[in-house]
Every structure is written in structure tokens, then in C-alpha cells.
Amino acid sequence: MLLGAPRVETYASVTSTLDVAHDRASSVPHGTLVLADEQTAGRGTHGRRWTSPSGAGVWLALIARPADAASLDVLSLRCGLYAAEALDPLADETVGVKWPNDLYVGGRKLAGVLIETRWRGNAAEWVAIGFGLNVAAPTLSSAIGLPPGSSRVEALMAVVPALRRAAEARGHLSADERSRWTRRDVARGRALTAPTAGVGDGISSAGELLVRGADGTIVRHRTGSLTFAEPLPCS
């Protein structure tokens, strides 16, 4: 199959590909891909909602059953990293990563990852990996698309195998993965106001954001939103 997925379900319009993924997850195989041309109630972290216009991007959810619990700690970061690497050739430049779930180009948001887990007792029954990529540039000044003329099919062929590799990986981030993240980290060395004030100092192997305070102390954050003291410079 072109995308390497055991099953692909396509929809003209959905509220969110994540909604469909959760509805279908119990009866479809690991690796099933849900694609939509349009989302009318896409969602992100902290309950944020938006619409995903028809034909303007790649809106998908990948259903996975992680191999081990530790991989869940870093799944959002791993998906972002692998997708960023896969998108470099289409973006014509290095795609940056912003903890915990965004991809950036030229100081503007290109794509986002949202992981939702469904549990049975203490075990994860499945995860839905939501991924939204702007192919056409949105009207928002804080967002960006791929270069004009980019193909959604090409973007899909790059992103889906990357997300599937991320979903199959085991354990916490390796030293190599952390090194690859560092080369793309848009927050490293920048002044932050949240989740705590300080300077971005990378991530831990467990996916924690590291923030260095004025006294040199490192504070670790497992959850939260990263806010810059000043906006990222836009190219």
C-alpha cells in the first residue's frame, strides 16, 4: 500500500479525525489511518478548537497500540521530531520543533501533534495520534504552509511513514533522538515566561522540558504550554 498502513479510511468532512479514530479503534488494526479533507471542530492542547479547511492541508489520525508504556511519555515529541525530519525536503529548509507538540518554519507554526490515549485500567488500550499540517498557507500571521505548489499527496507520503516509525519505537528518547531534537529546538537558549520563567535548556530523555532559572537551577516540566518572552522572529 502506498502509505504502508494496513487500513486507510477517508472522509470528506468530520468534526475531528481524532473523534473518528476513537470511534473506530476497537474494530480496526494497529496502524489504521483516518484521513479527512475537512475538519469542522479540530482540536489541540488545552481544549483549543479550530476549523481545518477543505483542501488546505493534511488532517489525519493514526491509531496505534504502543509496544510499551514508556514510549507514551515521549510519543508526542517523537512524532513531532520524525515528522519534522520527513518534511524538510518539502519545506526547503529545516523544520523546527517546539515542545511539546508543534512544528515551526521561519518562526511560524507549520503543523501540530495531539496524542489522545484511551485506557483500560492501568494499560493503554490504544492511542490516537492526531496530526495537522498546513499545506496551503493560512491567513493567520502566526502560521505558515509549505511552499506554493506543494502537494498534499507528497506531504502524506512523507509524514505517515514517519509517524508510524515513531509509534513503533520503544522506550524513552535515545541520546541520538535528543541530539536530533536539539538541532531543531526553537526554544533552546530562548527566554521563556511559561511554564516557568527562565531559558529553554532542551528536553530530558523522558520528554520533560528543561528550563534554566536565573540562578542556574534546572526545572523540569512534564506538562504545560511553552510561551516565549518575545515572539519567534519570522522570516
C-alpha positions in Angstrom: 0.0 0.0 0.0 1.2 3.5 -0.9 1.3 4.8 2.7 2.2 1.5 4.3 -0.9 1.5 6.6 -2.9 -1.7 6.9 -6.1 0.2 6.6 -7.0 3.8 5.4 -10.3 5.4 6.0 -11.1 8.6 4.1 -13.8 11.2 4.8 -14.9 14.4 3.1 -15.7 16.2 6.3 -15.5 15.2 10.0 -15.7 17.0 13.3 -12.2 15.8 14.1 -10.2 12.9 12.8 -9.5 12.1 16.4 -13.2 11.6 17.0 -13.4 9.1 14.2 -10.2 7.3 15.3 -11.6 6.7 18.8 -14.9 5.5 17.3 -13.2 3.1 15.0 -10.2 2.0 17.2 -11.7 -1.1 18.8 -12.6 -2.7 15.5 -9.6 -1.8 13.2 -6.0 -2.9 13.2 -3.0 -1.2 14.7 -1.7 1.4 12.2 -5.1 2.3 10.8 -5.1 5.8 9.2 -8.0 8.2 9.3 -7.9 11.0 6.7 -10.3 13.9 6.2 -10.5 16.6 3.6 -12.0 19.0 6.2 -12.4 19.2 10.0 -15.2 21.3 11.4 -14.1 21.0 15.1 -10.4 20.1 15.1 -8.8 20.3 18.5 -5.5 20.9 20.1 -4.0 21.1 23.6 -5.9 22.7 26.4 -9.2 22.3 24.6 -8.4 24.7 21.8 -10.7 24.3 18.7 -10.4 25.3 15.1 -11.7 24.5 11.6 -9.4 22.8 9.1 -10.4 24.0 5.6 -11.1 21.6 2.8 -8.2 21.0 0.5 -5.8 23.2 2.6 -3.8 20.7 4.5 -3.3 17.2 5.8 -5.6 16.3 8.6 -5.2 12.8 9.9 -5.3 10.5 12.9 -3.2 7.3 13.3 -4.5 4.5 15.5 -1.7 2.7 17.4 -1.3 0.3 20.2 2.1 1.2 21.7 4.6 -1.5 22.4 5.4 -0.3 25.9 4.3 2.2 28.5 7.5 4.2 28.5 7.0 5.2 24.9 3.8 7.0 25.7 5.8 9.5 27.8 7.6 10.8 24.7 5.2 9.9 21.9 4.2 13.5 21.1 7.8 14.6 20.9 8.9 11.6 18.9 6.1 12.1 16.4 7.0 15.8 16.0 10.7 15.1 15.6 10.2 12.3 13.0 7.6 14.3 11.1 9.8 17.4 11.0 12.7 15.4 9.6 10.4 13.9 6.9 9.1 17.4 5.9 12.5 19.1 5.5 12.7 18.3 1.7 9.2 19.6 1.1 9.7 22.8 3.3 13.0 23.6 1.6 14.5 24.3 5.0 14.9 22.8 8.4 11.6 22.3 10.2 11.8 23.3 13.8 10.2 21.6 16.8 8.6 23.3 19.8 7.9 21.4 23.0 5.6 19.5 23.3 3.8 19.2 20.0 4.4 21.9 17.3 6.4 22.2 14.1 7.7 25.5 13.0 9.2 27.1 9.9 10.6 30.6 9.9 9.1 31.4 13.3 5.6 30.4 12.2 3.6 27.2 13.0 3.5 24.7 10.2 2.0 21.6 11.9 0.9 20.2 15.3 0.6 16.9 17.0 -2.0 15.8 19.6 -1.9 12.4 21.3 -5.1 11.1 23.0 -4.9 7.8 24.9 -7.7 5.5 25.9 -7.1 3.4 28.9 -8.3 0.0 30.2 -7.4 0.0 33.8 -3.7 0.9 34.0 -2.9 -0.2 30.4 -3.3 1.9 27.3 -5.8 0.2 25.0 -4.9 2.5 22.1 -3.7 5.9 21.2 -4.9 8.2 18.5 -2.1 10.3 17.0 -3.6 13.5 15.6 -1.6 15.4 13.1 -2.5 18.6 11.2 -0.2 20.1 8.6 -0.8 23.4 6.7 0.0 22.7 3.1 -1.6 26.0 1.9 -0.6 29.0 3.9 -3.4 30.0 6.4 -4.5 33.6 6.8 -3.1 33.7 10.3 0.2 35.7 10.5 1.5 33.2 13.1 1.1 30.2 10.8 2.7 29.1 7.6 2.2 26.5 4.9 4.5 24.5 2.6 6.0 26.4 -0.4 3.4 27.2 -3.1 2.7 24.3 -5.4 3.3 21.7 -2.7 1.2 18.5 -3.0 -0.9 17.1 -0.2 -0.2 13.6 -1.5 3.6 14.2 -1.3 3.2 15.5 2.2 1.1 12.5 3.2 3.7 10.1 1.7 6.4 11.8 3.8 4.5 12.2 7.1 2.6 8.9 7.5 5.7 6.6 7.4 7.4 8.9 9.9 4.5 8.8 12.3 4.3 5.1 12.0 8.0 4.7 12.9 7.5 7.0 15.9 4.5 4.9 17.0 6.6 1.7 16.8 9.6 3.0 18.7 10.1 1.7 22.3 11.2 3.4 25.5 12.2 6.9 26.2 14.2 9.1 23.8 17.6 7.9 22.9 20.7 10.1 23.0 20.6 10.2 19.2 16.9 11.3 19.3 17.7 14.0 21.8 20.6 15.2 19.7 18.4 15.4 16.7 15.8 17.3 18.7 18.4 19.8 19.9 19.3 20.7 16.3 15.7 21.7 15.7 14.6 23.0 19.1 13.2 26.5 18.6 13.1 27.1 22.4 16.7 26.2 23.3 18.5 29.3 24.5 15.4 31.5 24.3 13.8 33.4 27.2 10.5 31.8 28.4 7.7 33.1 30.5 5.9 29.7 30.8 5.6 27.1 32.1 8.1 28.9 34.3 10.3 31.9 33.7 13.8 31.1 32.5 15.8 30.0 29.4 15.0 26.9 27.4 17.6 24.2 28.0 16.4 21.3 25.9 14.5 18.2 26.9 15.1 15.1 29.0 15.0 11.6 27.8 11.6 11.3 29.4 10.3 14.2 27.3 10.4 16.8 30.0 11.0 20.5 29.1 14.1 21.8 30.9 14.1 25.4 31.9 17.2 27.1 33.4 16.4 29.7 36.0 18.4 32.9 36.7 20.3 31.0 39.5 21.2 28.2 37.1 18.7 25.7 38.6 17.1 23.4 36.0 13.3 23.0 36.4 11.6 20.0 34.7 8.1 20.2 33.2 6.1 17.2 32.1 3.1 19.2 31.0 2.1 22.8 30.2 2.4 25.3 27.4 5.6 26.9 26.3 5.5 30.7 25.9 8.3 32.8 24.7 9.2 36.1 26.4 9.4 37.5 22.9 7.8 36.1 19.7 9.9 33.9 17.5 11.5 36.0 14.7 9.6 35.5 11.5 11.4 35.2 8.2 
